[in-house]
Amino acid sequence: MGARLRVFLTREQDQTLLNLRSLEVPQKVKDRAEVIRLNAHGWYVEKIAVHFDWDKQTVRDVLHKWRKQGLESLWELPGRGLKPKWKEEDVVFLEQCLRIEPRTYNSSQLSQKLNAERNVQLSPDRLRRVLKKRGLIGNELLKVIKENKTL
């Protein structure tokens, strides 16, 4: 067994980490702050790992980052994760096509149009989710029914 990993906090640091519980920050940040506080209050790495259901190495990584970077080590760096293949202008282009052109499109046809016109490859399922999130799917049916109603 190696040397015990332990961090020491000033009262201000401990209070800052404690205050993170009530702020609007991601849960990961709150968990990392609690890991640091528990270690500073005498908990062993193994006990913290069991408490959070984390791997021991994950707890060690949090503690090492705290020693090197301090408070900013709690947040993840920007740029993580998969970047979107589409831009806002692409969706605006599709919105204009749907408004201007008299025909109707399904998601496969919109996907092909986006690929042909803007060289953006987006699957029909993904495109449907993007449009639905923006509120473009599902509203057209009511408009069609209102226009075609006979009195």
C-alpha positions as CSV (number, residue, x, y, z in Angstrom):
1,M,0.0,0.0,0.0
2,G,1.3,3.4,-1.0
3,A,1.4,6.6,0.9
4,R,-1.9,8.0,2.0
5,L,-3.2,10.8,-0.2
6,R,-4.5,13.7,1.8
7,V,-5.4,17.3,1.0
8,F,-5.6,20.1,3.5
9,L,-8.1,23.0,3.2
10,T,-8.2,26.4,4.7
11,R,-11.5,27.5,6.2
12,E,-12.2,29.7,3.2
13,Q,-11.6,26.8,0.8
14,D,-13.8,24.4,2.8
15,Q,-16.6,27.0,3.0
16,T,-16.3,27.6,-0.8
17,L,-16.6,23.9,-1.5
18,L,-19.5,23.6,0.9
19,N,-21.3,26.5,-0.8
20,L,-21.1,24.7,-4.1
21,R,-23.8,22.4,-2.9
22,S,-26.5,25.1,-3.2
23,L,-25.3,26.7,-6.4
24,E,-26.5,25.9,-9.9
25,V,-23.5,23.9,-11.0
26,P,-23.3,20.5,-12.6
27,Q,-23.6,17.5,-10.3
28,K,-20.1,16.4,-11.2
29,V,-18.7,19.6,-9.8
30,K,-20.6,19.1,-6.6
31,D,-19.4,15.5,-6.3
32,R,-15.8,16.5,-6.8
33,A,-16.1,19.2,-4.2
34,E,-17.5,16.7,-1.7
35,V,-14.7,14.3,-2.4
36,I,-12.1,16.9,-1.6
37,R,-14.0,18.0,1.5
38,L,-14.3,14.4,2.8
39,N,-10.6,13.7,2.2
40,A,-9.7,16.9,4.0
41,H,-11.8,15.8,6.9
42,G,-9.9,12.5,7.2
43,W,-11.7,10.0,5.0
44,Y,-9.4,7.5,3.1
45,V,-9.5,7.3,-0.7
46,E,-11.0,3.8,-0.5
47,K,-13.9,4.9,1.8
48,I,-14.7,7.8,-0.5
49,A,-14.6,5.6,-3.5
50,V,-17.1,3.2,-1.9
51,H,-19.3,6.1,-0.7
52,F,-19.6,7.6,-4.3
53,D,-19.4,4.2,-6.0
54,W,-16.4,5.4,-7.9
55,D,-13.1,3.7,-8.7
56,K,-10.3,4.5,-6.3
57,Q,-8.2,5.9,-9.1
58,T,-11.0,8.4,-10.0
59,V,-10.9,9.7,-6.4
60,R,-7.1,10.0,-6.6
61,D,-7.3,11.9,-9.9
62,V,-9.8,14.4,-8.4
63,L,-7.4,14.9,-5.4
64,H,-4.3,15.3,-7.6
65,K,-6.1,17.8,-9.8
66,W,-7.1,19.8,-6.8
67,R,-3.5,20.0,-5.6
68,K,-2.3,21.2,-9.0
69,Q,-5.2,23.5,-10.2
70,G,-7.3,24.3,-7.1
71,L,-10.9,25.3,-7.6
72,E,-10.8,25.4,-11.4
73,S,-10.0,21.6,-11.4
74,L,-13.7,20.9,-10.4
75,W,-15.0,22.0,-13.8
76,E,-14.5,20.1,-17.1
77,L,-12.6,21.9,-19.8
78,P,-14.5,23.2,-22.8
79,G,-14.3,21.2,-26.0
80,R,-15.2,17.8,-24.7
81,G,-17.7,15.6,-26.5
82,L,-18.8,15.2,-30.1
83,K,-19.2,18.4,-32.0
84,P,-22.5,18.9,-34.0
85,K,-22.2,18.3,-37.8
86,W,-24.7,21.0,-38.5
87,K,-24.8,24.7,-37.9
88,E,-27.6,27.1,-37.1
89,E,-27.6,28.4,-40.6
90,D,-28.4,24.9,-41.9
91,V,-31.5,24.6,-39.9
92,V,-32.6,28.1,-40.8
93,F,-32.1,27.1,-44.5
94,L,-34.4,24.1,-44.0
95,E,-37.0,26.3,-42.2
96,Q,-37.0,28.7,-45.2
97,C,-37.4,25.7,-47.6
98,L,-40.3,24.4,-45.6
99,R,-42.0,27.9,-45.5
100,I,-41.4,28.9,-49.1
101,E,-41.7,25.7,-51.2
102,P,-45.3,24.5,-51.7
103,R,-44.4,20.8,-51.4
104,T,-44.1,18.8,-48.2
105,Y,-40.9,16.9,-47.1
106,N,-40.3,13.9,-44.9
107,S,-37.1,13.7,-42.9
108,S,-35.3,11.5,-45.5
109,Q,-36.0,14.0,-48.2
110,L,-34.9,16.9,-45.9
111,S,-31.7,15.0,-45.1
112,Q,-31.0,14.5,-48.8
113,K,-31.7,18.2,-49.6
114,L,-29.4,19.3,-46.8
115,N,-26.7,17.0,-48.1
116,A,-27.1,18.2,-51.7
117,E,-27.5,21.9,-51.1
118,R,-25.3,22.5,-48.0
119,N,-23.0,19.4,-48.0
120,V,-24.1,18.5,-44.5
121,Q,-24.6,14.8,-43.8
122,L,-27.2,14.3,-41.1
123,S,-29.3,11.2,-40.7
124,P,-33.1,11.5,-41.0
125,D,-33.5,10.5,-37.4
126,R,-31.1,13.1,-36.1
127,L,-32.5,15.7,-38.3
128,R,-36.0,14.9,-37.1
129,R,-34.8,15.3,-33.5
130,V,-33.2,18.6,-34.2
131,L,-36.3,20.0,-35.9
132,K,-38.6,18.6,-33.2
133,K,-36.5,20.3,-30.6
134,R,-36.9,23.6,-32.4
135,G,-40.7,23.1,-32.6
136,L,-40.9,22.6,-36.3
137,I,-42.5,19.2,-36.3
138,G,-46.1,18.6,-35.3
139,N,-47.4,22.1,-35.8
140,E,-47.9,21.9,-39.5
141,L,-50.7,19.4,-39.2
142,L,-53.0,21.9,-37.5
143,K,-52.3,24.6,-40.1
144,V,-53.2,22.2,-42.9
145,I,-56.4,21.1,-41.2
146,K,-57.5,24.8,-40.6
147,E,-56.8,25.7,-44.2
148,N,-58.7,22.8,-45.7
149,K,-61.7,23.0,-43.4
150,T,-65.0,23.7,-45.2
151,L,-67.7,25.5,-43.4
